[in-house]
């Protein structure tokens, strides 16, 4: 034989949480509003407090409920501040409410996709090169080093570095021949 729903432990727990919500929702809103500059977060933080209370076996059995609720609220506020520091809250530009005010990209999506494909092909072609040739190309073309500096860094002559560059460029041109 089961108990009627109004007498089940789950119903008692829901009733206890409802009592907490009626009693503490307003004071919690004021607590968070005084401590936050962002009104939008207040409702979420109040909800977090009640969510934590819902994890308790019997919230109605709490001694000194007001102290317990506001200590929980202080902990929720600390967690919120910690997450804000990690995420760099306050360091971002707000997004305007209307999407039409945001600048769009001038590059069509098909060009973006084509560029991603060619970048992947270039990456694969670079990985096919011998290590020394790849180092010369990366330092010379991508890092902008002078050929003499590349040669010195790799411990080879300038002429050898030039030969590595020529071979690497020929390989890349062959692998990316159909690109344009």
Secondary structure as GFF3:
##gff-version 3
##sequence-region A 1 180
A	DSSP	three_ten_helix	5	7	.	.	.	ID=ss1
A	DSSP	alpha_helix	9	35	.	.	.	ID=ss2
A	DSSP	three_ten_helix	39	41	.	.	.	ID=ss3
A	DSSP	alpha_helix	42	54	.	.	.	ID=ss4
A	DSSP	three_ten_helix	59	61	.	.	.	ID=ss5
A	DSSP	alpha_helix	65	87	.	.	.	ID=ss6
A	DSSP	three_ten_helix	99	101	.	.	.	ID=ss7
A	DSSP	alpha_helix	109	128	.	.	.	ID=ss8
A	DSSP	alpha_helix	131	137	.	.	.	ID=ss9
A	DSSP	pi_helix	138	142	.	.	.	ID=ss10
A	DSSP	alpha_helix	147	154	.	.	.	ID=ss11
A	DSSP	alpha_helix	158	175	.	.	.	ID=ss12
###
